[in-house]
C-alpha cells in the first residue's frame, strides 16, 4: 500500500479550460468537474473541459550527443 509519500512524489494536477471564455484553471486530482464563472446568473452555466497536454517523452539515456 502506498502511503502519503507516494502522493508527494507524483502530484496529480488537472488543467481545465472554458469553451466560452477560454479561461484556464489548474486543480488537484480530486476535482472531477468544474463550472466556469464567466456567464451571468440568468444564462446557462458553462462546464469546463479537461485539457489533455501531451506528456513529455523520456529521452533515451546516452543519446544526448547524437547529431
Beta strands, then each sheet from edge to edge (+ up, - down):
strand 1: 13-17
strand 2: 24-28
strand 3: 49-50
sheet 1: 2+ 1- 3+
end
